[in-house]
Amino acid sequence: MNQETFTAGRWARLCCGLLALVLAGTFSAANAGAQPAPESPSSALTDALTAACRQDDVAFANTLTADNATAYRALPAPQRTAMMKRFVLLEDPGRPLLSTSTSGHTIVSCQSPGLTTEMRFGQTRLRDNLAFIPMEIPLSNGPSRSITFGLVREDGNWKLLSVGLVLLDIPMMAKQWEQADMDAREDNAIADLRALAAALQTYRNAYGKLPDSLATLGPAPPGGVSIDQAGLVDADLAAGNKDGYSIRYTVVPAAGNQTAEDANQASTFSLSSSPKEYGKTGRRSFFLDSTGILRGANKQGGVATSTDPRIGPS
């Protein structure tokens, strides 16, 4: 009887021990395959700012919502970089440094060669799947700048949603940036025509006639300025191809019987500029002649003429 009791007791203890080992093994296996705890809104915003500081567009895209990340990756590289610059208020890539304030909140510093910015987090405010983090950015040339970042929980992770009161709608922002870039290219195209017109007049004053082609106005060797290499414009303008526009130059000979010198002085010119890729590098085409009057219109990529509407003052 004592032997039976002992054997039964040993068996019970053995079974309990085996069960404990099985449970421990199962618990360890579950822990080994478990996903890490979701990041906090503060750490998600830290990731976004450190990526922006480094100008790491791949890492920055990962901090955006799925739709915004897709649109962001489709932006031209200069626009992706420009967006990251706005987040850290720096032009050049920097080195991010993390620290903690006396109140226990995160501080992200971005050190670039010429300047350092510092972003001081405030207390995170949670509203279900939304989080709001106030931030103070001390500025060396004025009062501190205060702004609140909004984040949203998406697939268990926190993603950037807003900056201040502005939602991050990158598809819409991309359209606005595209239009702003196009406007800038059109402004550059106008400035290029005016620069060429001034160079043509300078050439005529120096050599008594207009050049046969824009190439004559191009760069010359040091000390080698001549009638064939006047050194009045850069190589792109001399080639008639700059800022996404193609430029055409035409000399209009003077009418009537005149001496060669008088005919050269009386001849006129016209310049026309058309977008190389209509709708991308520009929409309007432009026309400028010796009178200094600028004209232009949306010609669907075609050439502007002297009959097009006048643009601005002469």
C-alpha positions as CSV (number, residue, x, y, z in Angstrom):
1,M,0.0,0.0,0.0
2,N,2.8,2.4,0.9
3,Q,4.6,1.4,-2.4
4,E,1.4,2.1,-4.4
5,T,0.9,5.5,-2.7
6,F,4.6,6.4,-3.4
7,T,4.3,5.3,-7.0
8,A,1.1,7.3,-7.5
9,G,2.6,10.3,-5.8
10,R,5.7,10.2,-8.0
11,W,3.6,9.8,-11.1
12,A,1.4,12.8,-10.1
13,R,4.5,14.9,-9.6
14,L,6.1,13.7,-12.8
15,C,2.9,14.6,-14.8
16,C,2.8,18.0,-13.2
17,G,6.4,18.6,-14.0
18,L,5.9,17.6,-17.6
19,L,2.9,19.8,-17.9
20,A,4.9,22.7,-16.5
21,L,7.6,22.1,-19.0
22,V,5.2,21.9,-21.9
23,L,3.5,25.1,-20.8
24,A,6.8,26.9,-20.4
25,G,7.9,25.8,-23.8
26,T,4.7,26.9,-25.4
27,F,4.9,30.3,-23.6
28,S,8.5,30.7,-24.8
29,A,7.7,29.8,-28.4
30,A,4.8,32.2,-28.3
31,N,7.0,35.0,-27.0
32,A,9.7,34.2,-29.6
33,G,7.2,34.6,-32.5
34,A,5.3,37.6,-31.0
35,Q,5.4,41.0,-32.7
36,P,7.1,43.9,-30.9
37,A,4.8,46.2,-29.0
38,P,3.3,49.0,-31.2
39,E,5.4,52.1,-31.3
40,S,4.1,55.2,-29.5
41,P,3.0,58.4,-31.3
42,S,6.1,60.1,-29.9
43,S,8.5,57.5,-31.3
44,A,6.7,57.6,-34.7
45,L,7.1,61.4,-34.9
46,T,10.7,61.0,-33.9
47,D,11.3,58.6,-36.7
48,A,9.7,61.0,-39.2
49,L,11.9,63.9,-38.0
50,T,15.2,61.9,-37.9
51,A,14.4,60.7,-41.5
52,A,13.7,64.3,-42.6
53,C,16.9,65.5,-40.9
54,R,19.0,62.9,-42.9
55,Q,16.9,63.6,-46.0
56,D,16.2,59.9,-46.2
57,D,13.2,59.8,-48.4
58,V,12.8,56.0,-48.1
59,A,12.6,56.1,-44.3
60,F,10.4,59.2,-44.4
61,A,7.9,57.5,-46.7
62,N,7.5,54.8,-44.1
63,T,6.2,57.3,-41.5
64,L,3.3,58.4,-43.8
65,T,-0.2,56.9,-44.2
66,A,-0.4,54.3,-47.0
67,D,-2.0,56.7,-49.5
68,N,0.4,59.5,-48.7
69,A,3.4,57.2,-48.8
70,T,2.4,56.0,-52.3
71,A,1.9,59.6,-53.6
72,Y,5.2,60.7,-51.9
73,R,7.3,58.0,-53.5
74,A,5.9,59.1,-56.9
75,L,7.0,62.7,-56.5
76,P,10.2,63.9,-58.3
77,A,13.2,63.6,-56.0
78,P,13.6,67.4,-55.6
79,Q,10.0,67.6,-54.3
80,R,10.5,64.7,-51.9
81,T,13.6,66.5,-50.5
82,A,11.8,69.9,-50.3
83,M,9.1,68.4,-48.2
84,M,11.6,66.9,-45.7
85,K,13.4,70.3,-45.5
86,R,10.2,71.9,-44.4
87,F,9.9,69.5,-41.5
88,V,13.3,70.3,-40.0
89,L,13.7,73.9,-41.3
90,L,17.1,73.1,-42.8
91,E,18.5,73.1,-46.4
92,D,21.3,70.6,-46.0
93,P,21.1,67.0,-44.7
94,G,22.0,66.8,-41.0
95,R,22.8,64.5,-38.2
96,P,19.9,63.7,-35.8
97,L,20.5,63.6,-32.1
98,L,18.0,62.5,-29.5
99,S,17.7,63.7,-25.9
100,T,15.1,64.1,-23.2
101,S,13.9,67.3,-21.5
102,T,13.6,67.8,-17.8
103,S,9.9,67.0,-18.1
104,G,10.7,63.6,-19.7
105,H,9.7,64.6,-23.3
106,T,11.7,63.9,-26.4
107,I,14.0,66.5,-28.0
108,V,15.1,65.9,-31.6
109,S,18.1,68.0,-32.7
110,C,19.2,68.1,-36.3
111,Q,22.8,69.3,-36.8
112,S,23.8,70.4,-40.3
113,P,27.2,71.9,-41.2
114,G,26.0,75.5,-40.9
115,L,23.0,75.4,-38.6
116,T,21.2,73.2,-36.0
117,T,17.5,73.1,-35.3
118,E,15.9,71.7,-32.2
119,M,12.4,70.3,-31.9
120,R,11.0,69.9,-28.3
121,F,8.0,67.6,-27.9
122,G,5.2,68.4,-25.5
123,Q,2.7,66.1,-23.8
124,T,1.0,63.7,-26.2
125,R,-2.8,63.9,-26.3
126,L,-4.6,60.7,-27.3
127,R,-8.1,60.6,-28.8
128,D,-8.9,56.9,-29.7
129,N,-7.0,56.4,-32.9
130,L,-5.7,60.0,-33.1
131,A,-2.7,61.5,-31.3
132,F,-1.6,65.1,-31.1
133,I,1.9,66.2,-30.1
134,P,2.6,69.9,-29.5
135,M,6.1,70.9,-30.4
136,E,8.3,74.0,-29.8
137,I,11.1,74.9,-32.1
138,P,13.5,77.6,-30.7
139,L,14.7,80.0,-33.5
140,S,18.0,81.9,-33.3
141,N,16.6,84.9,-35.2
142,G,13.2,85.3,-33.5
143,P,10.7,83.9,-31.1
144,S,10.1,80.1,-30.8
145,R,7.8,78.5,-33.3
146,S,5.0,76.3,-31.9
147,I,3.2,73.7,-33.9
148,T,1.2,70.6,-33.3
149,F,1.6,67.3,-35.2
150,G,-1.3,65.0,-35.7
151,L,-0.9,61.2,-36.1
152,V,-3.4,58.5,-36.9
153,R,-3.2,54.8,-36.0
154,E,-3.1,52.8,-39.3
155,D,-2.7,49.0,-39.2
156,G,-1.5,49.2,-35.6
157,N,1.2,51.8,-36.3
158,W,1.2,55.5,-35.9
159,K,1.5,57.6,-39.1
160,L,1.8,61.3,-39.8
161,L,-1.6,62.9,-40.5
162,S,-1.3,66.7,-40.1
163,V,1.1,69.5,-39.5
164,G,-0.7,72.3,-37.5
165,L,-4.2,72.6,-38.9
166,V,-3.1,71.3,-42.4
167,L,-3.8,67.7,-43.3
168,L,-1.0,65.9,-45.1
169,D,-2.8,65.4,-48.4
170,I,0.3,64.7,-50.6
171,P,-1.6,63.9,-53.8
172,M,-3.2,67.4,-53.6
173,M,0.1,69.0,-52.5
174,A,1.8,67.3,-55.5
175,K,-0.6,69.0,-57.9
176,Q,0.0,72.4,-56.2
177,W,3.8,71.9,-56.3
178,E,3.6,70.8,-60.0
179,Q,1.7,74.0,-60.8
180,A,4.1,76.1,-58.8
181,D,7.1,74.5,-60.6
182,M,5.4,75.2,-63.9
183,D,4.8,78.8,-63.0
184,A,8.4,79.2,-62.0
185,R,9.6,77.7,-65.3
186,E,7.4,80.1,-67.3
187,D,8.8,83.0,-65.3
188,N,12.3,81.7,-66.1
189,A,11.4,81.4,-69.8
190,I,10.3,85.0,-69.8
191,A,13.5,86.1,-68.0
192,D,15.6,84.1,-70.5
193,L,14.0,85.9,-73.5
194,R,14.7,89.3,-71.9
195,A,18.3,88.3,-71.2
196,L,18.7,87.2,-74.8
197,A,17.1,90.5,-76.1
198,A,19.5,92.5,-74.0
199,A,22.5,90.5,-75.2
200,L,21.4,91.0,-78.9
201,Q,21.3,94.7,-78.4
202,T,24.7,94.7,-76.7
203,Y,26.1,92.6,-79.6
204,R,24.7,95.1,-82.2
205,N,26.1,98.0,-80.3
206,A,29.5,96.3,-80.2
207,Y,29.7,94.9,-83.7
208,G,27.3,97.1,-85.7
209,K,24.9,94.2,-86.6
210,L,22.8,91.4,-85.2
211,P,24.4,88.0,-84.9
212,D,23.4,85.3,-87.4
213,S,22.6,82.9,-84.6
214,L,22.3,82.7,-80.9
215,A,25.4,80.5,-80.7
216,T,27.5,83.6,-81.5
217,L,26.4,85.1,-78.1
218,G,27.8,82.1,-76.2
219,P,30.7,81.7,-73.9
220,A,34.2,82.6,-75.1
221,P,37.6,81.6,-73.8
222,P,39.1,83.9,-71.1
223,G,40.2,87.1,-72.9
224,G,39.0,85.7,-76.2
225,V,35.7,87.6,-76.7
226,S,35.2,88.2,-80.4
227,I,32.5,88.7,-83.0
228,D,32.1,84.9,-83.2
229,Q,32.2,84.2,-79.5
230,A,30.8,87.3,-77.7
231,G,30.5,85.8,-74.2
232,L,27.2,87.5,-73.5
233,V,25.0,84.5,-72.4
234,D,25.6,81.0,-71.0
235,A,25.9,77.9,-73.1
236,D,22.2,76.8,-72.7
237,L,20.8,80.1,-73.8
238,A,23.3,80.2,-76.7
239,A,21.9,76.7,-77.7
240,G,18.3,78.0,-77.5
241,N,17.5,75.4,-74.9
242,K,17.0,76.3,-71.3
243,D,14.6,75.9,-68.3
244,G,12.4,73.4,-70.2
245,Y,11.9,75.7,-73.2
246,S,13.1,75.8,-76.8
247,I,14.0,79.2,-78.1
248,R,13.9,80.3,-81.8
249,Y,15.7,83.4,-83.1
250,T,14.9,85.2,-86.3
251,V,16.6,88.3,-87.9
252,V,14.3,90.5,-90.0
253,P,16.3,92.5,-92.5
254,A,15.5,96.2,-93.0
255,A,13.5,97.1,-96.1
256,G,14.5,99.6,-98.8
257,N,17.7,100.7,-100.3
258,Q,20.2,101.5,-97.6
259,T,23.9,101.2,-97.0
260,A,25.0,98.0,-95.4
261,E,25.7,99.8,-92.1
262,D,22.3,101.5,-92.1
263,A,20.6,98.2,-93.0
264,N,22.4,96.4,-90.1
265,Q,21.3,99.0,-87.6
266,A,17.7,99.0,-88.9
267,S,17.3,95.2,-88.9
268,T,15.1,93.8,-86.2
269,F,14.8,90.4,-84.5
270,S,12.2,88.2,-82.8
271,L,12.5,85.5,-80.2
272,S,9.9,82.8,-79.5
273,S,10.0,80.3,-76.7
274,S,7.9,77.2,-76.4
275,P,7.7,74.5,-73.7
276,K,9.6,71.3,-74.7
277,E,7.1,69.2,-72.9
278,Y,3.7,70.9,-73.0
279,G,1.9,70.6,-69.6
280,K,5.0,69.5,-67.8
281,T,7.7,72.2,-68.4
282,G,5.2,74.9,-69.2
283,R,1.9,75.7,-70.8
284,R,2.3,79.1,-72.3
285,S,4.5,80.0,-75.3
286,F,6.1,83.5,-75.5
287,F,7.2,86.0,-78.1
288,L,9.5,89.0,-77.8
289,D,10.9,91.2,-80.5
290,S,13.0,94.3,-80.8
291,T,10.2,96.5,-79.5
292,G,10.6,94.9,-76.1
293,I,6.9,94.0,-76.0
294,L,6.3,90.5,-74.6
295,R,3.4,88.4,-75.9
296,G,2.2,84.9,-75.2
297,A,-0.6,82.5,-74.8
298,N,-1.4,78.8,-74.2
299,K,-0.6,77.5,-77.7
300,Q,-0.7,73.8,-76.7
301,G,3.0,73.7,-77.2
302,G,3.0,75.7,-80.5
303,V,5.0,78.8,-81.3
304,A,3.8,82.2,-80.1
305,T,3.7,85.1,-82.6
306,S,3.4,88.9,-82.7
307,T,-0.4,88.5,-82.9
308,D,-0.7,86.9,-79.4
309,P,-1.9,88.9,-76.4
310,R,0.4,91.2,-74.7
311,I,1.8,90.2,-71.3
312,G,2.5,92.8,-68.7
313,P,4.4,96.1,-69.4
314,S,6.8,96.4,-72.2
